[in-house]
Amino acid sequence: MMRNPFLKLLPLLLAAVATGEVQVDSVLDAVFVRAAERTAAIRDATYIGDYLYREFDSEGNQLREETCRRRVYTKGYGNQHLEFLDVRVNGKELAGRARSVQIALLKQKGLVQDEAAMPFRLETMDSYNYELLGSDTLGGREVWVVGFDPLHRSMKTVTGQALVDKATFDILQLRFKPAWLPWVCVGTCMTLYLRELDGYTYPYFFEMDMTIRVKVLITLAHRRLRVEDRFTDYQFNTGLPDSLFD
């Protein structure tokens, strides 16, 4: 397997940051070098995702709850296969056609995350502008704050900020929202939390809050949506066949 030629630059970039000689572009380069290193090391991954969707009215009363547990198989960029283990609406487990319809709705809502052109991937690095905004701390760790904005706005691109570990250049947190949304969607906020596993960081929790408001002369509908997704039981390099993603 070919290794990315930028990997040999990582020790030099780390040393530059340690001595304070690094420039803005060097920080961003180091983030992508680290991403390339992980891509070269991890050929495939399998994990469990536990999804929770809740819908509330303007007074905070819960109107609907959707949950699902799935096993997620990934290999390379954009290859994802989902095995749905449990699908429920308002606590009731679904079967047959009702289950198939609900799974289709979940996919429409964005359950297949790799359909989004997320930042800090080697495959999308030229699709975003990045800016070093400053420094901060997260859980006692020193981090860089890196802003990102897509060159072309769509529902598949996002805008926001990343918190990058100064010691490893791993991304620890992404705070973002879609670069474009219908006008009825207001107050959207998404956060992806990552933590270290086998030498690299991987998502372990995602949360989204969104308010939907339909208003002409008066407000016709007001809904608050809350999504949580937890990722556990990671397994790497198990030799997933290409046929799984056909």
C-alpha positions in Angstrom: 0.0 0.0 0.0 1.3 3.4 -0.9 1.9 5.8 1.9 1.2 9.5 1.6 4.5 11.4 0.8 3.6 14.1 3.3 3.9 11.8 6.2 7.6 12.3 6.5 7.0 16.0 7.1 5.0 15.5 10.3 8.1 15.4 12.7 9.4 18.6 11.1 6.1 20.3 11.6 5.7 19.2 15.2 9.2 20.4 15.9 8.4 23.8 14.4 5.3 24.2 16.6 7.3 23.2 19.7 9.9 25.9 19.0 7.3 28.6 18.2 8.6 29.0 14.7 5.5 27.7 12.9 3.5 29.8 10.5 -0.3 29.6 10.1 0.0 27.5 6.9 2.3 25.0 8.7 -0.4 24.4 11.4 -3.0 23.6 8.7 -0.5 21.5 6.8 0.2 19.5 10.0 -3.5 18.8 10.4 -3.7 17.3 7.0 -0.5 15.4 7.4 -2.0 13.8 10.5 -5.2 13.0 8.5 -3.1 11.4 5.8 -1.3 9.3 8.4 -4.6 8.0 9.8 -5.9 7.2 6.3 -2.8 5.2 5.6 -3.0 3.2 8.8 -6.8 2.5 8.9 -8.0 0.6 5.9 -11.5 -0.1 7.2 -13.6 0.4 10.3 -16.7 -1.0 11.9 -18.6 0.5 14.8 -22.0 0.7 16.5 -24.2 3.9 16.2 -27.0 4.7 18.5 -29.3 7.4 17.1 -31.9 9.5 19.0 -34.2 12.0 17.4 -36.7 14.1 19.4 -39.1 16.7 18.3 -40.7 19.3 20.6 -43.3 22.0 20.2 -42.8 25.7 21.2 -43.8 24.9 24.8 -41.2 22.1 25.1 -43.6 19.2 24.9 -42.1 16.2 23.1 -44.1 15.3 20.0 -42.1 12.4 18.6 -39.1 10.2 19.3 -37.2 8.1 16.9 -34.3 5.7 17.7 -32.2 3.3 15.9 -29.2 1.1 16.5 -27.0 0.2 13.5 -23.7 -1.4 12.8 -21.7 0.8 10.4 -19.1 -0.5 8.0 -16.7 1.9 6.3 -13.8 1.5 3.9 -12.0 4.3 2.2 -13.7 7.6 1.3 -17.5 7.6 0.9 -17.9 3.9 1.2 -20.4 3.1 4.0 -22.8 0.2 4.6 -25.4 0.2 7.3 -26.9 -2.8 9.1 -29.9 -1.8 11.1 -30.3 -3.7 14.3 -33.2 -1.9 16.0 -35.6 0.7 14.7 -38.3 2.4 16.9 -40.7 5.3 16.8 -42.1 6.6 20.1 -40.7 3.5 21.8 -42.4 0.9 19.5 -40.1 -1.4 17.6 -40.9 -1.4 13.9 -41.1 -4.4 11.5 -41.9 -5.0 7.9 -42.9 -2.2 5.6 -43.1 0.3 8.5 -39.5 -0.5 9.4 -38.4 0.0 5.7 -40.2 3.3 5.4 -38.6 4.6 8.7 -35.1 3.5 7.6 -35.6 5.4 4.3 -36.7 8.5 6.3 -33.7 8.2 8.6 -31.3 8.2 5.6 -33.1 11.3 4.2 -32.4 13.0 7.5 -28.7 12.5 7.1 -28.0 9.2 8.9 -25.4 8.3 6.2 -22.9 10.9 7.3 -20.3 10.3 4.6 -22.7 11.9 2.1 -21.6 15.2 3.5 -18.4 16.9 2.2 -16.9 17.5 5.6 -13.7 19.5 6.1 -10.2 18.2 7.1 -10.5 15.3 4.8 -7.8 14.7 2.2 -10.6 14.3 -0.5 -12.2 17.7 0.3 -9.2 19.8 1.4 -9.4 21.9 -1.7 -13.2 22.6 -1.2 -12.7 24.7 1.9 -11.0 27.9 3.1 -9.2 27.5 6.5 -8.2 30.1 8.9 -6.2 29.9 12.2 -8.3 31.9 14.7 -6.3 31.5 17.8 -5.7 29.2 20.8 -7.9 27.8 23.6 -8.1 24.9 26.0 -10.3 21.8 26.0 -10.3 19.4 28.9 -7.0 20.7 30.0 -5.4 20.3 26.6 -4.0 23.2 24.6 -5.8 23.5 21.2 -5.7 25.5 18.0 -9.0 27.1 16.9 -9.3 26.6 13.2 -12.2 28.2 11.2 -13.5 26.6 8.0 -15.8 27.8 5.3 -16.6 26.1 1.9 -15.7 27.6 -1.4 -19.2 26.6 -2.6 -22.1 26.6 -0.2 -24.6 23.7 -0.3 -26.5 21.4 2.1 -23.6 19.0 1.9 -20.9 21.4 3.0 -20.5 23.0 6.4 -19.1 26.1 8.1 -17.7 26.4 11.6 -14.7 25.8 13.8 -12.5 23.0 14.8 -10.5 22.5 18.0 -7.1 20.9 17.1 -4.8 19.4 19.7 -1.5 21.3 19.7 0.5 18.3 20.7 -0.7 15.8 18.1 -2.7 17.9 15.5 -5.7 15.6 16.0 -9.1 17.1 15.8 -10.8 17.0 19.2 -14.1 18.8 18.4 -16.0 20.2 15.4 -18.6 22.9 15.9 -20.5 23.6 12.7 -23.7 24.1 10.7 -24.7 23.4 7.1 -23.4 26.1 4.8 -26.9 26.4 3.3 -30.3 25.6 4.8 -34.0 26.4 3.8 -35.2 29.6 5.3 -37.5 27.8 7.7 -34.5 26.3 9.6 -33.2 28.7 12.2 -30.8 28.4 15.1 -29.0 25.3 13.9 -26.0 24.1 15.9 -24.0 20.9 15.5 -21.1 19.5 17.5 -19.0 16.4 16.8 -16.8 15.2 19.7 -13.8 13.0 19.1 -11.4 11.1 21.4 -8.3 9.0 21.1 -8.4 5.3 20.2 -5.5 3.2 19.0 -3.3 6.3 18.5 -5.9 8.4 16.5 -9.1 10.3 17.3 -12.5 9.1 16.3 -16.0 10.5 16.8 -17.8 9.2 19.9 -20.7 11.7 20.1 -22.7 14.0 17.8 -25.4 16.4 18.8 -27.6 18.8 16.8 -30.2 21.3 17.8 -32.4 23.0 15.2 -35.5 25.2 15.3 -37.9 25.1 12.4 -40.3 28.0 12.1 -42.8 28.5 9.3 -44.1 32.1 9.3 -46.0 34.2 6.7 -48.0 36.8 8.6 -48.2 34.7 11.8 -46.1 31.7 13.0 -47.9 28.6 11.5 -45.5 26.0 13.0 -42.7 26.0 15.5 -40.6 22.9 16.2 -37.4 22.3 18.0 -35.4 19.3 16.9 -32.8 17.5 18.9 -30.5 14.7 17.5 -27.9 12.7 19.4 -25.7 9.9 18.0 -23.3 7.9 20.0 -20.5 5.8 18.4 -19.0 2.8 20.2 -17.3 -0.6 19.7 -14.8 0.4 17.0 -13.0 -2.3 15.2 -10.3 -1.5 12.6 -8.7 -3.3 9.7 -10.8 -6.4 9.8 -10.6 -7.0 6.1 -14.0 -5.8 4.9 -14.6 -7.0 1.3 -15.3 -4.5 -1.4 -18.5 -6.4 -2.3 -20.1 -5.1 0.9 -20.2 -1.6 -0.5 -21.6 -2.5 -4.0 
